[in-house]
Amino acid sequence: MKRLCGLMLFCIGIGMTWVLILPKSFLLVVIAVGLMIIGYNLFCCR
């Protein structure tokens, strides 16, 4: 289950990087990076 949640969060983070083409705010950048890090840790680590 943790791998599925990790993959889901990582994919959401990747999808949010499309927002980085036209960054609206620094908060969106922080959220996208945070989701990718959390998703990677949940998917790859234990």
PDB file of all heavy atoms in Angstrom:
ATOM      1  N   MET A   1       0.830  -1.198   0.000  1.00  0.00           N
ATOM      2  CA  MET A   1       0.000   0.000   0.000  1.00  0.00           C
ATOM      3  C   MET A   1       0.875   1.262   0.000  1.00  0.00           C
ATOM      4  O   MET A   1       0.523   2.240  -0.639  1.00  0.00           O
ATOM      5  CB  MET A   1      -0.914  -0.045   1.226  1.00  0.00           C
ATOM      6  CG  MET A   1      -1.946   1.030   1.247  1.00  0.00           C
ATOM      7  SD  MET A   1      -3.119   0.816  -0.107  1.00  0.00           S
ATOM      8  CE  MET A   1      -4.170   2.188   0.153  1.00  0.00           C
ATOM      9  N   LYS A   2       2.003   1.210   0.749  1.00  0.00           N
ATOM     10  CA  LYS A   2       2.886   2.373   0.778  1.00  0.00           C
ATOM     11  C   LYS A   2       3.481   2.636  -0.600  1.00  0.00           C
ATOM     12  O   LYS A   2       3.657   3.788  -0.990  1.00  0.00           O
ATOM     13  CB  LYS A   2       4.013   2.135   1.785  1.00  0.00           C
ATOM     14  CG  LYS A   2       3.590   2.336   3.221  1.00  0.00           C
ATOM     15  CD  LYS A   2       4.667   1.951   4.199  1.00  0.00           C
ATOM     16  CE  LYS A   2       5.923   2.723   3.987  1.00  0.00           C
ATOM     17  NZ  LYS A   2       6.931   2.456   5.025  1.00  0.00           N
ATOM     18  N   ARG A   3       3.763   1.563  -1.362  1.00  0.00           N
ATOM     19  CA  ARG A   3       4.317   1.747  -2.706  1.00  0.00           C
ATOM     20  C   ARG A   3       3.298   2.417  -3.624  1.00  0.00           C
ATOM     21  O   ARG A   3       3.646   3.272  -4.425  1.00  0.00           O
ATOM     22  CB  ARG A   3       4.742   0.413  -3.289  1.00  0.00           C
ATOM     23  CG  ARG A   3       5.982  -0.138  -2.630  1.00  0.00           C
ATOM     24  CD  ARG A   3       6.423  -1.367  -3.330  1.00  0.00           C
ATOM     25  NE  ARG A   3       6.828  -0.985  -4.682  1.00  0.00           N
ATOM     26  CZ  ARG A   3       7.833  -1.506  -5.321  1.00  0.00           C
ATOM     27  NH1 ARG A   3       8.550  -2.429  -4.754  1.00  0.00           N
ATOM     28  NH2 ARG A   3       8.131  -1.112  -6.540  1.00  0.00           N
ATOM     29  N   LEU A   4       2.037   2.030  -3.494  1.00  0.00           N
ATOM     30  CA  LEU A   4       0.992   2.633  -4.320  1.00  0.00           C
ATOM     31  C   LEU A   4       0.816   4.107  -3.977  1.00  0.00           C
ATOM     32  O   LEU A   4       0.726   4.952  -4.874  1.00  0.00           O
ATOM     33  CB  LEU A   4      -0.319   1.884  -4.134  1.00  0.00           C
ATOM     34  CG  LEU A   4      -1.510   2.419  -4.922  1.00  0.00           C
ATOM     35  CD1 LEU A   4      -1.246   2.298  -6.414  1.00  0.00           C
ATOM     36  CD2 LEU A   4      -2.755   1.667  -4.550  1.00  0.00           C
ATOM     37  N   CYS A   5       0.790   4.431  -2.695  1.00  0.00           N
ATOM     38  CA  CYS A   5       0.673   5.836  -2.284  1.00  0.00           C
ATOM     39  C   CYS A   5       1.890   6.629  -2.724  1.00  0.00           C
ATOM     40  O   CYS A   5       1.770   7.776  -3.152  1.00  0.00           O
ATOM     41  CB  CYS A   5       0.505   5.929  -0.771  1.00  0.00           C
ATOM     42  SG  CYS A   5      -1.077   5.335  -0.188  1.00  0.00           S
ATOM     43  N   GLY A   6       3.067   6.019  -2.632  1.00  0.00           N
ATOM     44  CA  GLY A   6       4.284   6.689  -3.070  1.00  0.00           C
ATOM     45  C   GLY A   6       4.267   6.981  -4.557  1.00  0.00           C
ATOM     46  O   GLY A   6       4.628   8.074  -4.994  1.00  0.00           O
ATOM     47  N   LEU A   7       3.837   5.991  -5.350  1.00  0.00           N
ATOM     48  CA  LEU A   7       3.758   6.194  -6.795  1.00  0.00           C
ATOM     49  C   LEU A   7       2.745   7.277  -7.143  1.00  0.00           C
ATOM     50  O   LEU A   7       2.996   8.122  -8.005  1.00  0.00           O
ATOM     51  CB  LEU A   7       3.392   4.886  -7.486  1.00  0.00           C
ATOM     52  CG  LEU A   7       3.280   4.932  -9.003  1.00  0.00           C
ATOM     53  CD1 LEU A   7       4.634   5.280  -9.617  1.00  0.00           C
ATOM     54  CD2 LEU A   7       2.787   3.618  -9.543  1.00  0.00           C
ATOM     55  N   MET A   8       1.623   7.278  -6.438  1.00  0.00           N
ATOM     56  CA  MET A   8       0.592   8.278  -6.685  1.00  0.00           C
ATOM     57  C   MET A   8       1.107   9.688  -6.366  1.00  0.00           C
ATOM     58  O   MET A   8       0.935  10.606  -7.170  1.00  0.00           O
ATOM     59  CB  MET A   8      -0.640   7.962  -5.836  1.00  0.00           C
ATOM     60  CG  MET A   8      -1.792   8.919  -6.027  1.00  0.00           C
ATOM     61  SD  MET A   8      -3.222   8.497  -5.042  1.00  0.00           S
ATOM     62  CE  MET A   8      -2.575   8.658  -3.393  1.00  0.00           C
ATOM     63  N   LEU A   9       1.765   9.851  -5.223  1.00  0.00           N
ATOM     64  CA  LEU A   9       2.290  11.162  -4.854  1.00  0.00           C
ATOM     65  C   LEU A   9       3.393  11.605  -5.809  1.00  0.00           C
ATOM     66  O   LEU A   9       3.474  12.790  -6.165  1.00  0.00           O
ATOM     67  CB  LEU A   9       2.809  11.147  -3.421  1.00  0.00           C
ATOM     68  CG  LEU A   9       1.747  11.056  -2.333  1.00  0.00           C
ATOM     69  CD1 LEU A   9       2.399  10.878  -0.980  1.00  0.00           C
ATOM     70  CD2 LEU A   9       0.875  12.287  -2.358  1.00  0.00           C
ATOM     71  N   PHE A  10       4.226  10.666  -6.237  1.00  0.00           N
ATOM     72  CA  PHE A  10       5.299  11.006  -7.166  1.00  0.00           C
ATOM     73  C   PHE A  10       4.715  11.465  -8.507  1.00  0.00           C
ATOM     74  O   PHE A  10       5.175  12.448  -9.089  1.00  0.00           O
ATOM     75  CB  PHE A  10       6.223   9.809  -7.363  1.00  0.00           C
ATOM     76  CG  PHE A  10       7.438  10.129  -8.172  1.00  0.00           C
ATOM     77  CD1 PHE A  10       8.479  10.834  -7.603  1.00  0.00           C
ATOM     78  CD2 PHE A  10       7.539   9.747  -9.491  1.00  0.00           C
ATOM     79  CE1 PHE A  10       9.603  11.144  -8.341  1.00  0.00           C
ATOM     80  CE2 PHE A  10       8.652  10.048 -10.235  1.00  0.00           C
ATOM     81  CZ  PHE A  10       9.692  10.747  -9.658  1.00  0.00           C
ATOM     82  N   CYS A  11       3.704  10.770  -8.990  1.00  0.00           N
ATOM     83  CA  CYS A  11       3.076  11.155 -10.258  1.00  0.00           C
ATOM     84  C   CYS A  11       2.374  12.507 -10.146  1.00  0.00           C
ATOM     85  O   CYS A  11       2.392  13.283 -11.100  1.00  0.00           O
ATOM     86  CB  CYS A  11       2.104  10.081 -10.712  1.00  0.00           C
ATOM     87  SG  CYS A  11       2.910   8.588 -11.274  1.00  0.00           S
ATOM     88  N   ILE A  12       1.776  12.788  -9.018  1.00  0.00           N
ATOM     89  CA  ILE A  12       1.163  14.104  -8.818  1.00  0.00           C
ATOM     90  C   ILE A  12       2.241  15.173  -8.843  1.00  0.00           C
ATOM     91  O   ILE A  12       2.076  16.239  -9.434  1.00  0.00           O
ATOM     92  CB  ILE A  12       0.362  14.145  -7.504  1.00  0.00           C
ATOM     93  CG1 ILE A  12      -0.894  13.285  -7.625  1.00  0.00           C
ATOM     94  CG2 ILE A  12      -0.029  15.568  -7.146  1.00  0.00           C
ATOM     95  CD1 ILE A  12      -1.642  13.102  -6.326  1.00  0.00           C
ATOM     96  N   GLY A  13       3.373  14.886  -8.207  1.00  0.00           N
ATOM     97  CA  GLY A  13       4.489  15.833  -8.219  1.00  0.00           C
ATOM     98  C   GLY A  13       5.023  16.068  -9.617  1.00  0.00           C
ATOM     99  O   GLY A  13       5.320  17.202 -10.002  1.00  0.00           O
ATOM    100  N   ILE A  14       5.142  15.002 -10.406  1.00  0.00           N
ATOM    101  CA  ILE A  14       5.585  15.142 -11.795  1.00  0.00           C
ATOM    102  C   ILE A  14       4.578  15.966 -12.589  1.00  0.00           C
ATOM    103  O   ILE A  14       4.943  16.836 -13.378  1.00  0.00           O
ATOM    104  CB  ILE A  14       5.779  13.755 -12.446  1.00  0.00           C
ATOM    105  CG1 ILE A  14       6.958  13.036 -11.816  1.00  0.00           C
ATOM    106  CG2 ILE A  14       5.971  13.863 -13.942  1.00  0.00           C
ATOM    107  CD1 ILE A  14       8.288  13.657 -12.080  1.00  0.00           C
ATOM    108  N   GLY A  15       3.305  15.711 -12.364  1.00  0.00           N
ATOM    109  CA  GLY A  15       2.277  16.480 -13.059  1.00  0.00           C
ATOM    110  C   GLY A  15       2.313  17.952 -12.692  1.00  0.00           C
ATOM    111  O   GLY A  15       2.078  18.819 -13.529  1.00  0.00           O
ATOM    112  N   MET A  16       2.654  18.227 -11.452  1.00  0.00           N
ATOM    113  CA  MET A  16       2.718  19.623 -11.025  1.00  0.00           C
ATOM    114  C   MET A  16       3.939  20.329 -11.591  1.00  0.00           C
ATOM    115  O   MET A  16       3.975  21.561 -11.621  1.00  0.00           O
ATOM    116  CB  MET A  16       2.716  19.712  -9.500  1.00  0.00           C
ATOM    117  CG  MET A  16       1.363  19.392  -8.892  1.00  0.00           C
ATOM    118  SD  MET A  16       1.358  19.565  -7.115  1.00  0.00           S
ATOM    119  CE  MET A  16       1.530  21.329  -6.964  1.00  0.00           C
ATOM    120  N   THR A  17       4.943  19.569 -12.044  1.00  0.00           N
ATOM    121  CA  THR A  17       6.104  20.224 -12.640  1.00  0.00           C
ATOM    122  C   THR A  17       5.741  20.889 -13.960  1.00  0.00           C
ATOM    123  O   THR A  17       6.461  21.783 -14.412  1.00  0.00           O
ATOM    124  CB  THR A  17       7.265  19.232 -12.866  1.00  0.00           C
ATOM    125  OG1 THR A  17       6.826  18.161 -13.679  1.00  0.00           O
ATOM    126  CG2 THR A  17       7.797  18.728 -11.559  1.00  0.00           C
ATOM    127  N   TRP A  18       4.650  20.471 -14.573  1.00  0.00           N
ATOM    128  CA  TRP A  18       4.172  21.183 -15.768  1.00  0.00           C
ATOM    129  C   TRP A  18       3.814  22.613 -15.413  1.00  0.00           C
ATOM    130  O   TRP A  18       3.885  23.516 -16.237  1.00  0.00           O
ATOM    131  CB  TRP A  18       2.964  20.483 -16.383  1.00  0.00           C
ATOM    132  CG  TRP A  18       3.334  19.212 -17.071  1.00  0.00           C
ATOM    133  CD1 TRP A  18       3.153  17.949 -16.583  1.00  0.00           C
ATOM    134  CD2 TRP A  18       3.961  19.072 -18.342  1.00  0.00           C
ATOM    135  NE1 TRP A  18       3.628  17.039 -17.476  1.00  0.00           N
ATOM    136  CE2 TRP A  18       4.128  17.706 -18.576  1.00  0.00           C
ATOM    137  CE3 TRP A  18       4.401  19.978 -19.302  1.00  0.00           C
ATOM    138  CZ2 TRP A  18       4.712  17.221 -19.730  1.00  0.00           C
ATOM    139  CZ3 TRP A  18       4.981  19.476 -20.449  1.00  0.00           C
ATOM    140  CH2 TRP A  18       5.135  18.126 -20.658  1.00  0.00           C
ATOM    141  N   VAL A  19       3.402  22.828 -14.169  1.00  0.00           N
ATOM    142  CA  VAL A  19       3.083  24.174 -13.702  1.00  0.00           C
ATOM    143  C   VAL A  19       4.353  25.023 -13.669  1.00  0.00           C
ATOM    144  O   VAL A  19       4.306  26.243 -13.794  1.00  0.00           O
ATOM    145  CB  VAL A  19       2.425  24.104 -12.302  1.00  0.00           C
ATOM    146  CG1 VAL A  19       2.179  25.482 -11.722  1.00  0.00           C
ATOM    147  CG2 VAL A  19       1.123  23.336 -12.384  1.00  0.00           C
ATOM    148  N   LEU A  20       5.516  24.356 -13.513  1.00  0.00           N
ATOM    149  CA  LEU A  20       6.768  25.081 -13.406  1.00  0.00           C
ATOM    150  C   LEU A  20       7.142  25.805 -14.693  1.00  0.00           C
ATOM    151  O   LEU A  20       8.002  26.677 -14.681  1.00  0.00           O
ATOM    152  CB  LEU A  20       7.900  24.137 -12.997  1.00  0.00           C
ATOM    153  CG  LEU A  20       7.734  23.488 -11.629  1.00  0.00           C
ATOM    154  CD1 LEU A  20       8.905  22.562 -11.357  1.00  0.00           C
ATOM    155  CD2 LEU A  20       7.644  24.528 -10.548  1.00  0.00           C
ATOM    156  N   ILE A  21       6.519  25.419 -15.814  1.00  0.00           N
ATOM    157  CA  ILE A  21       6.776  26.125 -17.068  1.00  0.00           C
ATOM    158  C   ILE A  21       6.363  27.586 -16.919  1.00  0.00           C
ATOM    159  O   ILE A  21       7.067  28.493 -17.359  1.00  0.00           O
ATOM    160  CB  ILE A  21       6.025  25.440 -18.233  1.00  0.00           C
ATOM    161  CG1 ILE A  21       6.584  24.039 -18.439  1.00  0.00           C
ATOM    162  CG2 ILE A  21       6.139  26.259 -19.503  1.00  0.00           C
ATOM    163  CD1 ILE A  21       5.786  23.198 -19.397  1.00  0.00           C
ATOM    164  N   LEU A  22       5.245  27.792 -16.284  1.00  0.00           N
ATOM    165  CA  LEU A  22       4.764  29.150 -15.983  1.00  0.00           C
ATOM    166  C   LEU A  22       4.504  29.229 -14.483  1.00  0.00           C
ATOM    167  O   LEU A  22       3.357  29.141 -14.042  1.00  0.00           O
ATOM    168  CB  LEU A  22       3.465  29.443 -16.743  1.00  0.00           C
ATOM    169  CG  LEU A  22       3.567  29.428 -18.265  1.00  0.00           C
ATOM    170  CD1 LEU A  22       2.191  29.518 -18.887  1.00  0.00           C
ATOM    171  CD2 LEU A  22       4.432  30.574 -18.743  1.00  0.00           C
ATOM    172  N   PRO A  23       5.544  29.364 -13.690  1.00  0.00           N
ATOM    173  CA  PRO A  23       5.326  29.349 -12.238  1.00  0.00           C
ATOM    174  C   PRO A  23       4.491  30.541 -11.771  1.00  0.00           C
ATOM    175  O   PRO A  23       4.808  31.678 -12.060  1.00  0.00           O
ATOM    176  CB  PRO A  23       6.739  29.395 -11.659  1.00  0.00           C
ATOM    177  CG  PRO A  23       7.579  29.954 -12.738  1.00  0.00           C
ATOM    178  CD  PRO A  23       6.929  29.585 -14.033  1.00  0.00           C
ATOM    179  N   LYS A  24       3.436  30.225 -11.071  1.00  0.00           N
ATOM    180  CA  LYS A  24       2.547  31.270 -10.556  1.00  0.00           C
ATOM    181  C   LYS A  24       3.008  31.740  -9.179  1.00  0.00           C
ATOM    182  O   LYS A  24       2.917  32.898  -8.862  1.00  0.00           O
ATOM    183  CB  LYS A  24       1.111  30.737 -10.444  1.00  0.00           C
ATOM    184  CG  LYS A  24       0.544  30.264 -11.750  1.00  0.00           C
ATOM    185  CD  LYS A  24       0.145  31.410 -12.619  1.00  0.00           C
ATOM    186  CE  LYS A  24      -0.514  30.855 -13.871  1.00  0.00           C
ATOM    187  NZ  LYS A  24      -0.583  31.776 -14.932  1.00  0.00           N
ATOM    188  N   SER A  25       3.472  30.798  -8.386  1.00  0.00           N
ATOM    189  CA  SER A  25       3.911  31.182  -7.057  1.00  0.00           C
ATOM    190  C   SER A  25       4.980  30.217  -6.565  1.00  0.00           C
ATOM    191  O   SER A  25       5.097  29.091  -7.057  1.00  0.00           O
ATOM    192  CB  SER A  25       2.744  31.190  -6.069  1.00  0.00           C
ATOM    193  OG  SER A  25       2.314  29.883  -5.816  1.00  0.00           O
ATOM    194  N   PHE A  26       5.736  30.662  -5.603  1.00  0.00           N
ATOM    195  CA  PHE A  26       6.780  29.827  -5.020  1.00  0.00           C
ATOM    196  C   PHE A  26       6.185  28.649  -4.266  1.00  0.00           C
ATOM    197  O   PHE A  26       6.786  27.582  -4.190  1.00  0.00           O
ATOM    198  CB  PHE A  26       7.645  30.685  -4.089  1.00  0.00           C
ATOM    199  CG  PHE A  26       8.782  29.925  -3.484  1.00  0.00           C
ATOM    200  CD1 PHE A  26       9.848  29.523  -4.267  1.00  0.00           C
ATOM    201  CD2 PHE A  26       8.783  29.620  -2.139  1.00  0.00           C
ATOM    202  CE1 PHE A  26      10.899  28.818  -3.716  1.00  0.00           C
ATOM    203  CE2 PHE A  26       9.831  28.917  -1.574  1.00  0.00           C
ATOM    204  CZ  PHE A  26      10.887  28.521  -2.372  1.00  0.00           C
ATOM    205  N   LEU A  27       4.965  28.807  -3.739  1.00  0.00           N
ATOM    206  CA  LEU A  27       4.316  27.740  -2.989  1.00  0.00           C
ATOM    207  C   LEU A  27       4.066  26.514  -3.861  1.00  0.00           C
ATOM    208  O   LEU A  27       4.247  25.384  -3.409  1.00  0.00           O
ATOM    209  CB  LEU A  27       3.008  28.247  -2.380  1.00  0.00           C
ATOM    210  CG  LEU A  27       2.239  27.257  -1.522  1.00  0.00           C
ATOM    211  CD1 LEU A  27       3.078  26.850  -0.319  1.00  0.00           C
ATOM    212  CD2 LEU A  27       0.931  27.852  -1.072  1.00  0.00           C
ATOM    213  N   LEU A  28       3.655  26.705  -5.115  1.00  0.00           N
ATOM    214  CA  LEU A  28       3.438  25.577  -6.014  1.00  0.00           C
ATOM    215  C   LEU A  28       4.731  24.819  -6.281  1.00  0.00           C
ATOM    216  O   LEU A  28       4.728  23.594  -6.367  1.00  0.00           O
ATOM    217  CB  LEU A  28       2.834  26.056  -7.339  1.00  0.00           C
ATOM    218  CG  LEU A  28       1.397  26.545  -7.278  1.00  0.00           C
ATOM    219  CD1 LEU A  28       0.961  27.065  -8.639  1.00  0.00           C
ATOM    220  CD2 LEU A  28       0.485  25.427  -6.835  1.00  0.00           C
ATOM    221  N   VAL A  29       5.834  25.530  -6.385  1.00  0.00           N
ATOM    222  CA  VAL A  29       7.132  24.887  -6.601  1.00  0.00           C
ATOM    223  C   VAL A  29       7.492  24.040  -5.383  1.00  0.00           C
ATOM    224  O   VAL A  29       7.915  22.891  -5.518  1.00  0.00           O
ATOM    225  CB  VAL A  29       8.219  25.950  -6.870  1.00  0.00           C
ATOM    226  CG1 VAL A  29       9.582  25.311  -6.962  1.00  0.00           C
ATOM    227  CG2 VAL A  29       7.896  26.730  -8.126  1.00  0.00           C
ATOM    228  N   VAL A  30       7.291  24.582  -4.193  1.00  0.00           N
ATOM    229  CA  VAL A  30       7.612  23.860  -2.964  1.00  0.00           C
ATOM    230  C   VAL A  30       6.729  22.625  -2.823  1.00  0.00           C
ATOM    231  O   VAL A  30       7.205  21.543  -2.451  1.00  0.00           O
ATOM    232  CB  VAL A  30       7.464  24.793  -1.741  1.00  0.00           C
ATOM    233  CG1 VAL A  30       7.588  24.025  -0.444  1.00  0.00           C
ATOM    234  CG2 VAL A  30       8.499  25.898  -1.815  1.00  0.00           C
ATOM    235  N   ILE A  31       5.437  22.738  -3.132  1.00  0.00           N
ATOM    236  CA  ILE A  31       4.523  21.603  -3.039  1.00  0.00           C
ATOM    237  C   ILE A  31       4.914  20.512  -4.023  1.00  0.00           C
ATOM    238  O   ILE A  31       4.925  19.324  -3.680  1.00  0.00           O
ATOM    239  CB  ILE A  31       3.068  22.059  -3.259  1.00  0.00           C
ATOM    240  CG1 ILE A  31       2.604  22.904  -2.082  1.00  0.00           C
ATOM    241  CG2 ILE A  31       2.145  20.865  -3.435  1.00  0.00           C
ATOM    242  CD1 ILE A  31       1.254  23.552  -2.284  1.00  0.00           C
ATOM    243  N   ALA A  32       5.252  20.882  -5.262  1.00  0.00           N
ATOM    244  CA  ALA A  32       5.633  19.893  -6.270  1.00  0.00           C
ATOM    245  C   ALA A  32       6.887  19.145  -5.854  1.00  0.00           C
ATOM    246  O   ALA A  32       6.951  17.917  -5.939  1.00  0.00           O
ATOM    247  CB  ALA A  32       5.840  20.576  -7.621  1.00  0.00           C
ATOM    248  N   VAL A  33       7.886  19.855  -5.381  1.00  0.00           N
ATOM    249  CA  VAL A  33       9.127  19.212  -4.954  1.00  0.00           C
ATOM    250  C   VAL A  33       8.875  18.329  -3.735  1.00  0.00           C
ATOM    251  O   VAL A  33       9.370  17.202  -3.653  1.00  0.00           O
ATOM    252  CB  VAL A  33      10.208  20.271  -4.664  1.00  0.00           C
ATOM    253  CG1 VAL A  33      11.417  19.655  -4.005  1.00  0.00           C
ATOM    254  CG2 VAL A  33      10.608  20.972  -5.944  1.00  0.00           C
ATOM    255  N   GLY A  34       8.080  18.814  -2.809  1.00  0.00           N
ATOM    256  CA  GLY A  34       7.768  18.030  -1.614  1.00  0.00           C
ATOM    257  C   GLY A  34       7.040  16.736  -1.945  1.00  0.00           C
ATOM    258  O   GLY A  34       7.355  15.676  -1.400  1.00  0.00           O
ATOM    259  N   LEU A  35       6.062  16.797  -2.837  1.00  0.00           N
ATOM    260  CA  LEU A  35       5.334  15.590  -3.228  1.00  0.00           C
ATOM    261  C   LEU A  35       6.241  14.584  -3.926  1.00  0.00           C
ATOM    262  O   LEU A  35       6.121  13.378  -3.708  1.00  0.00           O
ATOM    263  CB  LEU A  35       4.156  15.951  -4.144  1.00  0.00           C
ATOM    264  CG  LEU A  35       2.956  16.590  -3.470  1.00  0.00           C
ATOM    265  CD1 LEU A  35       1.925  16.988  -4.507  1.00  0.00           C
ATOM    266  CD2 LEU A  35       2.345  15.646  -2.463  1.00  0.00           C
ATOM    267  N   MET A  36       7.150  15.070  -4.760  1.00  0.00           N
ATOM    268  CA  MET A  36       8.054  14.152  -5.443  1.00  0.00           C
ATOM    269  C   MET A  36       9.001  13.484  -4.448  1.00  0.00           C
ATOM    270  O   MET A  36       9.264  12.284  -4.551  1.00  0.00           O
ATOM    271  CB  MET A  36       8.833  14.866  -6.535  1.00  0.00           C
ATOM    272  CG  MET A  36       7.964  15.235  -7.711  1.00  0.00           C
ATOM    273  SD  MET A  36       8.835  15.721  -9.185  1.00  0.00           S
ATOM    274  CE  MET A  36       9.918  16.984  -8.621  1.00  0.00           C
ATOM    275  N   ILE A  37       9.485  14.223  -3.466  1.00  0.00           N
ATOM    276  CA  ILE A  37      10.388  13.635  -2.471  1.00  0.00           C
ATOM    277  C   ILE A  37       9.652  12.619  -1.600  1.00  0.00           C
ATOM    278  O   ILE A  37      10.137  11.507  -1.365  1.00  0.00           O
ATOM    279  CB  ILE A  37      11.029  14.744  -1.614  1.00  0.00           C
ATOM    280  CG1 ILE A  37      11.995  15.557  -2.471  1.00  0.00           C
ATOM    281  CG2 ILE A  37      11.734  14.151  -0.404  1.00  0.00           C
ATOM    282  CD1 ILE A  37      12.526  16.794  -1.794  1.00  0.00           C
ATOM    283  N   ILE A  38       8.473  12.972  -1.117  1.00  0.00           N
ATOM    284  CA  ILE A  38       7.709  12.049  -0.284  1.00  0.00           C
ATOM    285  C   ILE A  38       7.312  10.812  -1.072  1.00  0.00           C
ATOM    286  O   ILE A  38       7.417   9.683  -0.593  1.00  0.00           O
ATOM    287  CB  ILE A  38       6.458  12.752   0.295  1.00  0.00           C
ATOM    288  CG1 ILE A  38       6.872  13.822   1.296  1.00  0.00           C
ATOM    289  CG2 ILE A  38       5.524  11.746   0.965  1.00  0.00           C
ATOM    290  CD1 ILE A  38       5.741  14.717   1.724  1.00  0.00           C
ATOM    291  N   GLY A  39       6.860  11.015  -2.306  1.00  0.00           N
ATOM    292  CA  GLY A  39       6.479   9.876  -3.138  1.00  0.00           C
ATOM    293  C   GLY A  39       7.648   8.961  -3.436  1.00  0.00           C
ATOM    294  O   GLY A  39       7.509   7.726  -3.386  1.00  0.00           O
ATOM    295  N   TYR A  40       8.808   9.512  -3.702  1.00  0.00           N
ATOM    296  CA  TYR A  40       9.994   8.696  -3.963  1.00  0.00           C
ATOM    297  C   TYR A  40      10.374   7.886  -2.723  1.00  0.00           C
ATOM    298  O   TYR A  40      10.676   6.698  -2.820  1.00  0.00           O
ATOM    299  CB  TYR A  40      11.154   9.585  -4.399  1.00  0.00           C
ATOM    300  CG  TYR A  40      12.431   8.828  -4.616  1.00  0.00           C
ATOM    301  CD1 TYR A  40      12.624   8.092  -5.785  1.00  0.00           C
ATOM    302  CD2 TYR A  40      13.429   8.820  -3.654  1.00  0.00           C
ATOM    303  CE1 TYR A  40      13.787   7.382  -5.990  1.00  0.00           C
ATOM    304  CE2 TYR A  40      14.589   8.097  -3.849  1.00  0.00           C
ATOM    305  CZ  TYR A  40      14.768   7.390  -5.007  1.00  0.00           C
ATOM    306  OH  TYR A  40      15.917   6.680  -5.192  1.00  0.00           O
ATOM    307  N   ASN A  41      10.336   8.535  -1.557  1.00  0.00           N
ATOM    308  CA  ASN A  41      10.692   7.836  -0.324  1.00  0.00           C
ATOM    309  C   ASN A  41       9.706   6.716  -0.010  1.00  0.00           C
ATOM    310  O   ASN A  41      10.104   5.657   0.440  1.00  0.00           O
ATOM    311  CB  ASN A  41      10.784   8.804   0.840  1.00  0.00           C
ATOM    312  CG  ASN A  41      12.045   9.626   0.800  1.00  0.00           C
ATOM    313  OD1 ASN A  41      13.060   9.178   0.278  1.00  0.00           O
ATOM    314  ND2 ASN A  41      11.990  10.826   1.332  1.00  0.00           N
ATOM    315  N   LEU A  42       8.425   6.948  -0.225  1.00  0.00           N
ATOM    316  CA  LEU A  42       7.437   5.907   0.049  1.00  0.00           C
ATOM    317  C   LEU A  42       7.548   4.763  -0.956  1.00  0.00           C
ATOM    318  O   LEU A  42       7.329   3.602  -0.601  1.00  0.00           O
ATOM    319  CB  LEU A  42       6.016   6.482   0.012  1.00  0.00           C
ATOM    320  CG  LEU A  42       5.584   7.324   1.199  1.00  0.00           C
ATOM    321  CD1 LEU A  42       4.197   7.889   0.942  1.00  0.00           C
ATOM    322  CD2 LEU A  42       5.602   6.520   2.469  1.00  0.00           C
ATOM    323  N   PHE A  43       7.878   5.064  -2.212  1.00  0.00           N
ATOM    324  CA  PHE A  43       7.916   4.029  -3.234  1.00  0.00           C
ATOM    325  C   PHE A  43       9.188   3.202  -3.167  1.00  0.00           C
ATOM    326  O   PHE A  43       9.156   1.991  -3.313  1.00  0.00           O
ATOM    327  CB  PHE A  43       7.768   4.660  -4.630  1.00  0.00           C
ATOM    328  CG  PHE A  43       7.653   3.648  -5.720  1.00  0.00           C
ATOM    329  CD1 PHE A  43       6.478   2.945  -5.886  1.00  0.00           C
ATOM    330  CD2 PHE A  43       8.708   3.403  -6.581  1.00  0.00           C
ATOM    331  CE1 PHE A  43       6.360   2.000  -6.892  1.00  0.00           C
ATOM    332  CE2 PHE A  43       8.595   2.473  -7.581  1.00  0.00           C
ATOM    333  CZ  PHE A  43       7.418   1.767  -7.742  1.00  0.00           C
ATOM    334  N   CYS A  44      10.317   3.838  -2.945  1.00  0.00           N
ATOM    335  CA  CYS A  44      11.603   3.140  -3.036  1.00  0.00           C
ATOM    336  C   CYS A  44      12.133   2.648  -1.696  1.00  0.00           C
ATOM    337  O   CYS A  44      12.868   1.673  -1.657  1.00  0.00           O
ATOM    338  CB  CYS A  44      12.645   4.048  -3.699  1.00  0.00           C
ATOM    339  SG  CYS A  44      12.248   4.366  -5.407  1.00  0.00           S
ATOM    340  N   CYS A  45      11.816   3.300  -0.644  1.00  0.00           N
ATOM    341  CA  CYS A  45      12.360   2.909   0.659  1.00  0.00           C
ATOM    342  C   CYS A  45      11.355   2.046   1.399  1.00  0.00           C
ATOM    343  O   CYS A  45      10.216   2.440   1.591  1.00  0.00           O
ATOM    344  CB  CYS A  45      12.694   4.152   1.485  1.00  0.00           C
ATOM    345  SG  CYS A  45      13.893   5.227   0.687  1.00  0.00           S
ATOM    346  N   ARG A  46      11.808   0.895   1.796  1.00  0.00           N
ATOM    347  CA  ARG A  46      11.002  -0.074   2.546  1.00  0.00           C
ATOM    348  C   ARG A  46       9.574  -0.052   2.156  1.00  0.00           C
ATOM    349  O   ARG A  46       8.647   0.271   2.692  1.00  0.00           O
ATOM    350  CB  ARG A  46      11.157   0.141   4.026  1.00  0.00           C
ATOM    351  CG  ARG A  46      12.543  -0.197   4.487  1.00  0.00           C
ATOM    352  CD  ARG A  46      12.556  -0.292   5.964  1.00  0.00           C
ATOM    353  NE  ARG A  46      13.920  -0.237   6.443  1.00  0.00           N
ATOM    354  CZ  ARG A  46      14.273  -0.724   7.581  1.00  0.00           C
ATOM    355  NH1 ARG A  46      13.413  -1.290   8.349  1.00  0.00           N
ATOM    356  NH2 ARG A  46      15.516  -0.636   7.974  1.00  0.00           N
TER     357      ARG A  46
END
